[in-house]
């Protein structure tokens, strides 16, 4: 079992309240997912020449300013870092792939959670409320976010196995359910040069969709391909720089409720995570139908 | 029992002398509510129990076993009125998965939509859903009646063994798959029937049954507009000689 949470605000004036609106939604899904939590928030994009990397050091205390200096010695241009203990969002002029491989070679205790121009990513093990406090989720600002509370059923409880999963640039996915053919999907993707970081089933779905996006599909087309390739139970919630999308498998085994108003689109596994949203009484409430793709653009 | 007494102090007299008991789940715990419904409501001779701010909580008014009138003002979560016996439970909102699951008797009325597996395995009583019901409505039904004002999702009435389901709207895929003795009456379009389910002619007794169920649900559809779906019984018995390749 897991909990999913998605929130997209339709009015720019509400972007400053994104985190505040979301935290009760996330903690409302604690019973569905008490062992880990995470989220991806889509913020105002950085300058065209720049990239953002969300970094995570787990139990290892990292001197992020010292890391910034080491990066500055190797890569030209400007670099900046905003930190939350073991998590940091690095904004950089460096070419992202080069920086990621440099980090892999030189910084064994730093994991790259996401790469893009808009996405910031946080995930860790622990109770959702603790994680929300740890990373000050209430202060988050942005146009939309995708979040998850995890109750592990098929792989270990580690930060790397927590959701969201990311691949490519500014793409993330959270999942409630379990896939029955992740190894087959992986066997199809690995010969294409696609590398996996965990043995988690959701990562296979994430990398499959991101591969389809790189092949030229739009997100809806990629998901439609997934109906043929991905077997199992799922409610998938995905984010890109300008879109939020939800889809359920043909049997709709895993729940989801959507509340849409003039101000927001709010998604959760259950209504109890939506009950406290402002003016929820006037929002349109519905459950996504199986194998129907619902998406919203900012 | 201190908490229960605090709740009782908020009781207000209802019309006709019967008492109304109010619970507000933003203050009162779900356990307080269900404990009151199980252990004290009958002794209090309460006329109606009103539940405010349910906010999607699970298992509201589960396992009731008395002729109580429970009015839930808002949306309920999983298993509302599950295992109900004798009570009348009304949800003035939507219901989460498994509404009235395994109901034995009584009446459950969802004014909005119901999520998956509404009325699953219910043995008796009447479940009314004014809006749509999601997938697997009436799965493994064992004798209850269900009236759905809207449409039902796929695999509804899967392996339903006894009881009746009236669907005023449409049905998605695999309606009545592997039916036993339950009968489905559907007014709208059926995307597909499940294995061993078939349309059958409506007899006078069918029209009378639909008329009675619609009346019980307070609905005005014309029984003449409904089609009957029942088991063709080709899967009903084990055929030792049949080709067992699946």
Interface residues (C-beta under 8 A of the other chain):
Chain A: X250 X251 X252 X255 X270 X271 X272 X273 X274 X275 X276 X285 X286 X287 X289 X290
Chain B: X53 X55 X56 X57 X74 X75 X77 X78 X94 X96 X97 X112 X113 X115 X116 X134 X135 X153 X154 X155
